[in-house]
Each structure stands twice: as C-alpha cells, then as structure tokens.
Amino acid sequence: MDSQTPGLDFAIIGHQDSWQNITDFINGIRNAEEGELSTEKIKDIYSFIPARSLFKMKIRSKTGAEVNGIYIESFIEPDKLDIPFLRMNIGKVRNAVAYAKKMGAKIATLGGFTSIVLEGNIDSFSEGDTKFTTGNTLTAAFIVKGIEKAAAGQNLNLEDASVLIVGATGDIGLACVRYFKNKIRKFLLCARNYQQLEKLANELRSENLQFEYSTAIQDLIPEADVIICVASSSGIKLGNLKENAIICDAGYPKNLETKIEHLEDVQLYHGGMGQITFGYDFDPDYSTSFYRYKAPFIGHGCVLEAIVLAFENKFESFSAGKGMITVDKMEEIYRLSLNHGIVLAPFYNAKGLWGKNQPHLIPLL
C-alpha cells in the first residue's frame, strides 16, 4: 500500500508493547518454510523498518454503516520509550504521520506513546487533509464509566470512596479528576512531577474538594477504595492494598497483575477498553498472531475514538494538547460510540473474564 487508498476513512498509528509480542507477530506472518526468527535477530533490524501499513480494517456500526481503515506500525522499540530516546521516537512518529497523510486517511489516531507529539504540542500536523487525534477523550470516558459500573457491581458507593489516580497530571488523569469532582469523597493524587501535583492540588483546594497528593504511591495506597492507573507501570509497586479495592489498569502496557502479591484480594480489570458489538474484518487477517484480549472485538479507547469519528464524518482533532479534555466532550464521544454499538468492554484481566476462573469477581456484562 504505497499510494492513496480510495475511501480510506481512518488510520491507526501505533507501536507494540513488548518484544515477545513483536516476535510472535513477525513469526506469525512469515511463511512457515522460511523458519522462525529469534527475538535477537528481530531486534537487529526492527528499528530500521520504516513506518508502513500492516493490514486493512473494515468496521461495522449497528446503524449498518461501514468504515475502512489501516493500521500503521511506527516500529518504535518497546524498551526505548524513555526520555533518552525521545528525539528518535518523535522522528518515527512523524514518519508514521507522513505515511497516514500519503495514504489519504481522513482521520488518524496516535495510540500509546505516539500521542506525545499531540499532547505536547510538538506538532499540530495542520497541513494537509488528514486530521489527527490522540483518542484520549474516549479512553478517559471508558475509564470513568468502567469505574462507575465496577463500583455498582461491587456495591461500593463512590460518594463514600477515596479514589487514587496514578498519573493524575497527565492528559487522561486530569480528565478523570474533572469527571469525578463532587462524585467521590476524596481524591488521592499521584504523579512524578511534584510541581504539577501542587498546581492540581491548588485547583481542587479552590473548589473545596478533599484530596491528598504525593509522588510516592505507597503513601496513598492504604486509603484507596479505587485505584485508576493511567501511568506506565514499570516502576509501580502495589502493596498494602485495601481488601476488595477496585483497580483499573489503564496504562500501556497493562501489567499491574505482576505488581500485586495477592491478586485474589482485589478487583482488578484492564480499563479504557471498548468492544465493537458488530465486529470488524482485517485484511490480511493477522489476528491470530497478535490478538490477546479475553473477548472478541475489543480495542483500546484511543483506537476506537478515530473509528467513532469516522462513522460520524466528524473529521477533526477531537483530542489534542494536554489537559483539554472536558466532561462534556467525554460524554459526547461516549454517546456517539454507543450510537454505533461501540460499548464498554467486558471486565477482564490477564487471567480472563471476571467470573471465569476467577470466582471472587462478579461478571459485569
């Protein structure tokens, strides 16, 4: 796919979250007679591969409409997402953006790390007909709606709950704070940057809201009835948790299970995810090589936002910048997603769906 594709409604720009996933995918799409490549061999060449489309997508709405898109791999290395590699990775994102424009996509979403170029206003990509969104608004909407549903299912009154938001000063974290104002008893706020935490604390103080904040997550965990983690979990350790605490793992990658000693004592699920009720088709169909979710047709909120906007013929930068997400916009994109049968994903974690092989978790449908 080296030239414009007629009727290309959307593009998804993304990257993989582990070398294991990359190895499985590459070997899954290779001809069997070629033999498998080791992870080390793949590492030698991976970063030199230019951004390209890996497969086409056709998505179906409950209205009967269909939209067509492509997945563009940026080939960002999963172990090089830190600050020292920022310049190199931004270059890869720009190459992927240029590819989306070349292919004639009407709207493109920047998933995972790639959203940094829009969140940080590093680029507006205003030139050309392709519009770009981070997809963070629908991701945030799925997170907060999921928390409300999980709390109701566990008979937890959020008005009496203390809610810990890890990554509270990021784009999605700030959106969650805005949504839960006056809906919970107390905010527990955690982020790496103390100055940004203080700024957020001053905002909440001016509104007479209850809160505590710290850069040390262990200071806040014991009081948390609900934990929303929207930050990278690589350095996070979750100990001294409240029994039956509801934990929404909304980071990328989603691996908080490995940070909890007694998983059976808490209610953990992978959040920020939606489900396309009427399904989709991939061409070529590589889903057996990379699809790892515990129910069919699940996708990240950031991906699904672009699809919803394409269904609506709403080709605009719906999510851009940092701290710009409003409750009204979250409600709007969530309502539009429901109009097309894109709903909150069933509750699941690495062990499977709630209620399946996890009897302590009540299935929420």
C-alpha positions in Angstrom: 0.0 0.0 0.0 2.3 2.7 -1.3 -0.2 5.0 -2.8 -3.5 6.6 -1.6 -6.3 4.1 -0.9 -9.7 5.2 -2.1 -12.2 5.7 0.7 -9.7 5.4 3.5 -11.7 6.8 6.4 -9.2 6.3 9.2 -5.7 5.2 10.2 -4.4 3.8 13.5 -0.8 4.7 14.3 0.7 2.5 17.0 3.5 0.5 18.4 4.0 -2.8 20.2 4.4 -3.1 24.0 6.9 -6.0 24.2 9.5 -7.8 22.2 7.6 -11.0 22.8 4.5 -9.6 21.1 6.7 -8.4 18.2 8.4 -11.8 17.9 5.1 -13.6 17.9 3.6 -11.3 15.3 6.6 -11.3 12.9 6.9 -15.1 13.0 3.1 -15.4 12.7 3.1 -13.6 9.4 6.2 -15.2 7.9 5.9 -18.2 5.6 6.4 -21.4 7.5 9.2 -22.6 5.2 11.2 -19.5 6.0 11.6 -20.6 9.6 11.2 -18.5 12.7 13.4 -15.5 13.6 14.8 -15.2 17.1 14.0 -12.1 19.1 17.6 -11.1 18.9 17.6 -11.2 15.1 14.4 -9.2 15.1 16.0 -6.6 17.4 18.8 -6.1 15.0 16.6 -5.0 12.2 13.4 -3.7 13.8 14.3 0.0 14.3 15.4 0.3 10.6 12.0 -0.7 9.2 10.1 2.4 8.0 6.5 3.1 9.1 4.1 1.1 6.9 0.6 -0.2 6.8 0.4 -3.8 8.1 -3.3 -4.5 7.4 -6.6 -3.0 6.3 -9.7 -2.9 8.6 -13.4 -2.8 7.9 -15.5 -1.8 10.9 -19.3 -2.3 11.2 -21.7 0.0 13.0 -25.1 -1.0 14.4 -26.6 1.6 12.0 -25.5 -0.6 9.1 -22.7 1.8 8.1 -19.1 0.6 7.5 -15.8 2.5 7.6 -12.4 1.4 6.2 -9.0 2.0 7.7 -5.5 0.8 8.1 -3.1 0.0 10.9 0.3 1.8 10.6 3.1 0.4 12.6 5.6 3.0 13.8 8.3 0.4 14.7 9.2 2.2 18.0 11.1 -0.3 20.1 9.3 -1.2 23.3 12.3 -0.9 25.5 13.2 2.6 24.2 10.2 4.7 25.4 12.2 6.8 27.9 13.5 10.3 27.6 16.9 9.5 26.1 15.2 8.1 23.0 12.6 10.9 22.7 14.1 12.6 19.7 14.4 9.3 17.8 10.9 8.2 18.6 9.3 11.6 17.7 11.1 11.1 14.3 9.4 7.7 13.9 6.0 9.2 14.8 6.4 11.9 12.2 7.3 9.3 9.6 4.1 7.4 10.5 2.1 10.6 10.3 3.5 11.4 6.9 2.6 7.8 5.8 -1.0 8.4 7.0 -1.2 11.6 5.0 0.3 9.9 2.0 -2.4 7.1 2.2 -5.1 9.7 2.2 -6.6 8.9 5.6 -9.3 11.3 6.6 -8.5 11.0 10.3 -5.7 9.2 12.2 -5.3 8.4 15.9 -2.0 8.4 17.6 -2.0 5.4 20.0 0.2 4.8 23.0 3.5 6.7 23.1 2.9 8.2 19.7 0.3 10.6 21.2 3.1 12.6 22.8 3.5 14.7 19.7 -0.1 16.0 20.0 -0.3 16.1 23.8 2.9 18.2 24.0 2.0 20.3 21.0 5.3 19.2 19.4 3.4 19.1 16.1 -0.1 20.2 15.1 0.1 18.4 11.7 -2.2 21.1 10.4 -1.0 20.9 6.8 -2.9 18.5 4.6 -6.4 17.0 4.7 -5.7 14.3 7.4 -6.8 15.2 10.9 -5.1 13.7 14.0 -6.4 12.8 17.4 -4.8 11.2 20.5 -8.0 9.3 21.2 -7.6 10.2 24.9 -11.2 11.5 25.3 -12.9 8.2 24.6 -10.2 6.3 26.6 -11.0 8.6 29.6 -14.7 8.1 29.1 -14.3 4.3 29.1 -12.2 4.5 32.2 -14.7 6.6 34.3 -17.8 4.7 33.0 -16.0 1.4 33.9 -15.3 2.6 37.4 -18.9 3.5 37.9 -20.0 0.2 36.6 -17.5 -1.8 38.7 -18.4 0.2 41.8 -22.1 -0.5 41.3 -21.4 -4.2 40.8 -19.3 -4.4 44.0 -21.9 -2.3 46.0 -19.4 0.5 46.5 -20.9 3.9 46.9 -18.4 6.2 45.2 -19.7 9.2 47.2 -18.1 7.4 50.2 -14.9 6.3 48.4 -11.3 7.5 48.2 -10.1 7.3 44.6 -6.4 7.1 43.8 -5.4 8.3 40.4 -1.8 7.3 39.4 -0.7 9.7 36.6 -3.1 12.3 37.8 -1.4 15.2 36.0 -1.3 13.6 32.6 -4.0 14.2 29.9 -6.2 11.2 30.8 -5.5 11.6 34.6 -6.7 15.2 34.5 -9.8 14.1 32.6 -10.6 11.5 35.3 -10.2 14.2 38.0 -12.6 16.5 36.3 -15.2 13.8 35.8 -15.1 12.6 39.5 -15.3 16.1 41.0 -18.2 16.2 43.5 -18.9 12.5 42.8 -16.4 10.9 45.3 -15.4 11.5 48.9 -11.7 12.2 48.4 -9.0 12.3 45.7 -5.7 10.6 46.2 -3.3 12.0 43.5 0.0 10.6 42.4 2.4 11.7 39.7 6.1 12.0 39.1 6.2 15.8 38.9 5.6 17.5 42.3 5.1 21.0 40.8 2.4 19.8 38.6 0.8 17.9 41.5 0.8 21.1 43.5 -0.8 23.0 40.7 -3.6 20.4 40.5 -3.9 20.5 44.3 -4.4 24.2 44.3 -7.2 23.9 41.8 -9.0 21.3 44.0 -8.4 23.4 47.1 -10.1 26.4 45.4 -13.2 24.2 44.9 -13.2 23.0 48.5 -12.6 19.3 47.4 -11.0 16.7 49.7 -7.6 15.4 48.5 -4.1 14.2 49.3 -1.2 14.1 46.9 2.3 12.6 46.8 4.9 11.4 44.3 5.2 8.3 46.4 2.3 5.9 45.6 2.8 3.9 48.8 1.8 6.9 50.9 -1.6 6.9 49.3 -2.5 3.2 48.6 -3.7 2.2 52.1 -6.6 4.6 51.9 -7.7 3.9 48.3 -11.0 2.2 47.7 -10.5 2.6 44.0 -7.2 2.9 42.0 -7.0 4.2 38.5 -3.6 3.7 37.0 -3.1 5.7 33.8 0.7 5.9 34.0 3.4 3.5 32.9 3.5 0.7 35.5 7.2 -0.2 35.0 8.2 1.3 38.4 5.0 0.9 40.3 4.6 -1.4 43.2 1.2 -2.1 44.8 1.4 -3.2 48.4 -0.7 -2.8 51.5 -3.9 -2.6 49.4 -7.4 -2.4 50.8 -9.2 -5.7 50.6 -11.6 -5.7 47.6 -10.1 -2.5 46.2 -11.2 -1.8 42.6 -8.2 -1.4 40.4 -8.4 -0.1 36.8 -5.2 -0.8 34.9 -5.5 1.7 32.1 -1.7 2.1 31.4 0.2 0.7 28.4 1.3 -2.0 28.7 -1.3 -3.4 31.1 0.7 -5.5 33.6 -0.3 -4.4 37.1 -1.1 -8.1 37.9 2.7 -8.6 38.2 2.9 -5.8 40.8 0.3 -7.3 43.2 1.1 -10.2 45.6 -2.4 -11.3 46.4 -4.5 -10.7 43.3 -7.4 -12.6 44.6 -7.9 -9.9 47.3 -8.6 -7.1 44.8 -10.9 -6.4 41.9 -8.5 -5.7 39.0 -9.5 -5.2 35.4 -8.0 -3.7 32.2 -9.6 -0.3 31.7 -10.0 2.2 28.9 -11.1 -0.5 26.6 -14.2 -0.8 24.3 -15.9 -3.5 22.3 -17.2 -3.3 18.7 -20.5 -5.1 19.0 -21.0 -5.6 15.3 -17.4 -6.7 14.7 -14.7 -6.0 12.1 -12.6 -7.7 9.4 -8.8 -7.5 8.9 -7.1 -8.0 5.6 -4.8 -9.8 5.8 -6.2 -11.4 8.9 -3.2 -11.4 11.3 -5.5 -11.5 14.4 -4.3 -15.0 15.4 -0.7 -13.6 15.7 -1.4 -10.6 17.9 -5.0 -10.6 19.4 -4.7 -11.3 23.1 -7.9 -10.0 24.6 -10.3 -12.2 26.6 -13.4 -11.5 24.5 -13.9 -10.8 20.8 -13.7 -7.4 19.1 -12.1 -5.5 21.9 -9.9 -2.4 21.3 -8.2 0.5 23.0 -10.3 3.6 23.5 -7.7 5.7 21.6 -8.2 3.5 18.5 -12.0 3.4 18.8 -12.2 7.2 19.0 -11.0 7.6 15.4 -13.4 4.9 14.3 -16.4 6.7 16.0 -15.3 10.0 14.5 -15.1 8.3 11.0 -18.6 6.9 11.5 -19.9 10.4 12.3 -18.0 12.0 9.4 -16.5 14.2 12.1 -13.0 14.6 10.8 -11.4 16.8 13.4 -8.7 16.8 16.1 -11.2 15.8 18.8 -8.4 15.1 21.3 -5.3 17.2 21.2 -3.0 19.0 23.6 -2.7 18.2 27.3 -5.4 19.0 29.9 -8.0 20.0 27.3 -10.5 17.1 27.9 -13.8 18.3 29.3 -16.6 16.2 30.9 -18.9 17.4 28.2 -16.6 16.1 25.5 -16.2 12.8 27.3 -20.0 12.4 27.5 -20.3 13.4 23.8 -17.8 10.9 22.4 -19.2 8.2 24.7 -22.7 8.8 23.5 -21.6 8.7 19.9 -19.7 5.5 20.5 -22.9 3.9 21.8 -24.8 5.0 18.8 -22.6 2.8 16.7 -22.5 -0.2 19.0 -19.1 0.5 20.4 -19.6 -0.2 24.1 -17.6 -0.6 27.3 -15.6 -3.8 27.1 -16.4 -6.7 29.4 -14.4 -6.7 32.6 -11.2 -8.9 32.3 -7.6 -9.1 33.3 -4.7 -11.3 32.4 -6.4 -14.4 34.0 -9.5 -14.0 31.9 -13.0 -12.5 32.2 -14.4 -11.6 35.6 -16.3 -14.6 36.9 -14.5 -17.1 34.6 -11.8 -19.0 36.6 -12.0 -16.0 39.0 -15.0 -16.8 41.2 -14.3 -13.9 43.6 -15.0 -11.5 40.7 -18.6 -10.9 39.8 -19.1 -10.9 36.0 -20.3 -7.5 34.8 -21.9 -7.6 31.4 
